[in-house]
Amino acid sequence: MEIDLLRERNRLAVVSLLAGSITGSLPFTDIQEKTGLTSGNLSSHLRMLETHGLVRIEKSFSGRKPCTTVFLKERGREALEDFVTEMERFIATYRS
């Protein structure tokens, strides 16, 4: 289940950043800067999210410089919404 992937805080951070961006996408370098993850660690998390269909990764070149852009897929947005709903229910249970 996709929601389980988001229980890991770094993957939750990545999906949240993408959901909060105007275009639903961000350059790899921006995500790395905002999360503080190493490139290898971020790549590993992105691979997991991509494998489960939550993000799409697009590689291109700007001149000779490689550029990697990460896009949030609809399935990723839905997983985030489901995660937030689950957390709200959990919190409500303990407030009562």
N, C-alpha and C positions, 0 to 999 in steps of 0.2 A: 504494500500500500504506500502511495507516494507521501502521505502525511508523515509516515514514520521516518522518512529521509530528513524531514525538517526538524526532527527532535535534536539533531546535531546542530549546535549553535552556529557554526561557520556556514553550513549550508542554508540555515535559516537566514543568516545575515545576507548571503548572496542573493537569495530569492527576494528578500525584503528590499534590498537596494534596487534590484531590477524592477520590482513592482512600483517602487517610488519614483522611478525615472519617468520623464515625460514620454519618451519613446519606447519604454519597456526594454531598452537595451543599454549596455554600457561597454566601453572598452575594457579589456582584461586589466590594463594598467590602473584604471580608475577603481575597479573592484579590489585589486590588490592593495592599493593605497588606502582605501576606506576600511578594509578589513584587517590590514596589517599582516596578512598571510604571506608566506614565502610563495614564490611562483610555482614551485613544485607542489606545495600543499594545496594551493588554490586550484591548480590543474587537476589534482586528484579529486577534489570536491566537485569541480565542474564536470569531470568525466562521469562521475556517479549521477549527477543531476541530468546529464545528457543521455546517459544509458536508460534512465527511467522516463525520459520524454518530458522533463520539466523545463529544460533550456535547449536552445540551438546555438551552436558555436560556428561562427563564420570567420574564416581566415582569409586575409587579403594582403595586398602590398600598397603602401603609399610611397611611390618611387621605388627605392630598394629596401625600405623599412617594412618589416612584417607587422601587420595589425590584426589583432584578434578581438572580435566583438561578440559579446554574449547577449542573446535575446531570450526573454522570458516567453515561454509558450503558454497557450491557454491552459493547458494541463497543469503547468507550474503555478499559474495564478489561482486556479481552483484548489490546488493542494495547499497554498498559503491561506486561502479563505477558510478551508476546512480546518487547518491547524489553529487559526485564530478562534474559530467557533468552538473547537474542542477546549482550548485554554479558557475561554470565557465561561463555558459550562463548568469546567473544573474549579475555577475561582468562585463562581456562584454557589457551588456545592459547599464550599468551606466558609462562605460568608453567612450562610443560613444558620 
